[in-house]
């Protein structure tokens, strides 16, 4: 079965608050009225959601080299502007609210992105980012920012859109609960399981899908389903993923070196080979020793290029007991089993 790589090219807008940019976009700015030319350094702040983490924002600001930081959102207001200004010495902090596809189609939106020395993508609903930005000047501006070495961060939904693969939530209905691990494991082709291609093209996050609020909302099972769907869909023989706890961030340099900050941990997974069973209406089954997990805590490091870090390594299996999924973890070195291919 093929994975649903959703390319839902809907409609997009941009509205005006302090500064009018287009009929539906809002642009709020604090600090200097004119942008400055600085020397930003590439880097990626992967924030797990929940309470905002001061240390992660300071790291992002440091990479901005005193320039102009732009917050991107699909709804809300300028609440991040005073918060970030209170933490960092920057020329300005601005928020651009892009509430629909019409706004993202306006070239002036990408103009704001082009001038930013750092970009932060807020939380909310990632389906709005994938629907509104795909194939627009906003997507083009973000991809260009990555190529120019602009530091970028994202929390919750903002983190969800940073990897090469995106859990896009594009099939969620207005009254749906968040996709639960138990639901996804019981049927990997359940309506809410939608994986989309990337929006930013960050080189160090190629082959990776992310998830957020990881421990608080027990999302390990659904992240394994996303990985299984990607592997079952085509020629890929390995997929990696990163799950970030709330009040926690992974701070990634372009060379792949990274460190965990905050209150929790970051979980790194790699799955090799096709899943034993990944079919509509059938519980997910992945062979023994097909999944490796490494748990990296605050203060510890991880190298995304070598996929090695200072955390504890586990072999992970999905076991079904009395019709319920159990994720079994065995400590120790990981040995891949060819039986899962």
N, C-alpha and C positions, 0 to 999 in steps of 0.2 A: 504494500500500500504506500502511496506517496504522501509525504508530509505536506501540510497546508502552509505554503509560504505565501502569506496573504499580501497582496498588492492592491489594497482597496483605495483606488484613486478617487476620493470623494471631493468635497468642496472646502476652501479655507478663508479666514479674515484677519485684519489688523485694525485696532481701534485707538482712539485718542483720549488721553486724560490730561496730564500736564502738557504734553506735546502731541498734536494731532498728526498721525502718520497715514491713516487711511480710515474710512468710515467705521470700521469695526475693530481696529487695533488700539491698544493702550500702551503708551510709553511714558514711564516715570523715571526721572533722573535726579540724583542728589550728588552734590559735589560740583566740580568745575564744569562750566558749560561747554568747553571745547575739549576734544580728545587730545591726548598726548601720544607721541611716538616713543615707545619704550623698547625693551628687549625681553619679551616674555620667553619662558622656557617651557617646553612641552612637558606634560604630566597629566595623570588622570586620577581623580579622586572618586572612588567608588564607595558611596555612602549607603548604608543599609536601611535608612528610614528611621522613623521615630523622632525623638528629640534631636535637633541639629547639633552637630559636633564641632565645637569651636576650633579644635586642633586641625580638623580637616579643612575648614575654611581658611585658616591662617596659612596652611600649606599651599592652598590654591592661590591665595593672594600673593604669597611670596613668589610663586612662579609667574605672576602677572607683572612683577617688577614695577609696582607703583602705578600701573596704567589704569585702564578703564574696564571694569568687570560688568558683564551683561548677564542678567538672570532671564531665562526663558521659561514661560509658563503658558498653559492653555486656559487658565482661569485664575481668579484671585486678583490680588492687588500688589502694592509695592512693599509688603511687610518685610521682605528680605533686605531692602535698601538700608534702613537704619541699623538692622542687626549686623550686616557685613561692614558698614561704615564704622560701627563701634569696635569692631575687631581689628580692622586693617587700615593701613595708610595707603589709600588709593586715590588716583586723580578723580574718579567718579565711580558710583555704582548705579546702574540703571536696570529697570525691569521692563521687558517687552512681553506683553500678553497677546498671544496669537490664538484667538478663540475659535477660529474655524479655517477652512481651507482657502476661502477667498482672501483672507489676510496673508496667508503664507505665499500666495501667488503674487502678491505685490512685491516688486523688486526692492522697495525701500526696506523691507524686513531683512533681506540679506545684506543690505547696506549697513544696518546696525551691527549685524554679526561680523561683517568685514572689519569694522573699526575696533572691535573688542580685543582687549589684551588677555582676557580670561572669560570663560563661559560656564555658567552653572545652570543645569536643567533641573527644575524643581519637581517635587512629587505631584501626585494627582492620579491621572488616568492615562496610562501609556498608549491606549488605543487612540486617544486624541492626537498624540504626537505622530503615530504611524499613519493615521488617516489624513491628518492635516498637512504634514510636511512632505510626504512621499512625492517625489517628482516635481518639487517646487523650488523656488530660489532659496528657501530656508534650508532644504536638504543640501543644495549645492553649496550654500554658504558654510554650513557645518563641515562638509567634506573638505572644503578649501581651508577652513580653519585648522583642521587636523594636519593637512599637508604643510601648512605654514608654521606648525609647532605651537599653536595656541593651547594653553592648559585648559582642560575641560573637566568638570565635575558633574555628578548627578546623584540625587537621592531618591529612593523608592522608585516611582515610575521613571524618574530621570536616569537612574542607574539601569533600569530594564532596557533602555534603548541604546546603551553604549556598546554592547557586544556585537559580534558578527551575526548572531542569531538573537531574535527578540521574542520573548513571550509577549504577544501584543494585546491579548484580551479583547480582540476585535469582535468576537462572537458573544461577548457578555451582553445580557439584556439588562435594562435599567434596574430591575429588582433582584438581579442575581447576587448571591453571596460570592466572595472571592473563591476562585477555584481551589478546592481542598485536595490535599495529597491523596486521601482515600478514594475520592471520586476519580481522579486521574489514573491512579493505579488500577482501579477496577475496570476502567475502559480508557485506554490511551487515546482513543479517537472520540472521546466525549466532546460535545459541542464546544465547550470552553477552551479546549486544548488547541491553540492556534500559535504556530511558530512562523515568524516573518523574517525576511532578510534584513540586513543592517541598514542604518541610516547615516552613519558617520564614517565608516571605513577606517577605524582605528587599527593600525597594523599590529600592535602588541595584543589586541583582543580578538584576532582572527581565530576561528575555530572554537569560540567560547560563547556560551549563553550564561546569563546571570539571573539571580533571583534575590529578593530582598525580604526584610522582616523575617529572617530565615528561621531562627530558633523560636521566636515568639509565636509565629503562626504555623510552625511545624511543616515547613515547605520542602523538606528533603525528598519526599516521595514524588511530588509533582515535578521537581527539577530532574529527577531520574527519568520520568516519563518524557519530558521535553527532549532529553538526550537520546532516549530510545527512539523517539519519533524521527529525529534527524538521521540517526544511523539506519533506520529501517527504510528511509525514503530514497536513498541513492548510494553513490559510490563511496561515501566517507566510511572509513574503518575505525576512526577514533574521534571522539568529541569530548571537549572539556567544559567545565562549568565552575562558576564561583557563586557561592551563597553567602551573603553578608548579613550578620545580625543587626538588630536595631542598636542605635547609639554606638555604632562601630563603622569604621571606614578602612578601606584598603587604598593606600597611597602608592601609585604606580609610576615609575619612571619609564621613559621610552625604551630603555635597554631591557626592561622586564623585571628589574629589581623592584621590590615592593616591601612595605611594612604595614602592619595592622596597628591601628590606634583606636582608642575608645574603651567601651565597657564589655564587649563580647568577643566573639571569634569570627573568623572567616573560614569557610569550608571549601576546599578545592577538590573537585571530582574529575576523574578521567574514566571513560568507558570505552572499551575496545571490542570490536566485533559486533555482528548483528545480534539483537536480542533474540532469545529463544522463542518467545511469543510476543508479538506486538501487532494485534489485529483488532478490528472494530468489535466491541462487545465482549472481548476476552481480557481477563486480568493480565497485566504485564508480567512476564517471566524473563528474568535475566540470569544467565548461567553463573555458577559459582566462580568467584575470583575474576569476574569480568569488570567489576567496579573497584576503583581505588579512591579512597577519601583521605585527605590530610586536613586536620584541624589545626589552625594557626591562631594563636591568641594575641591579644594586645601586647605590643612590645616585641613580637616575633616577626620574622621575615619570610619571604617567599619569592622565588625566581620564576616568573611566568614563562621564560624561554626554556628552561630546563625542567620546569614543573616539579621543583624540589624546594623544600623549605625546612624550617626548624620545628614544625609541628609533628604530632603523633600520626602515624599512618595506619589505616584500617583497610581490610578487605571487606566489601559490603555486598550483601545479597538481599534480594526481596523474597521473603518466604510467606506463603499463605497458610494460615492456621485457622480452622473453623470459619473459612470464608473471609477472614480479615487479613490485610497485609501487615507483615512485620518486617522491618528493616533491620537485619542482623549485621552486627559489626564485629569483626575479629581483629584484634590488634596484631601488629607485626608486619614484617616485610611482605610486599605484594608479589604474588606470582601469577602471571596471566595464564588462563586456561584456554587452550585451543578448542575445547569442547563447546565454547559459546559461539564459535564462528559459524 
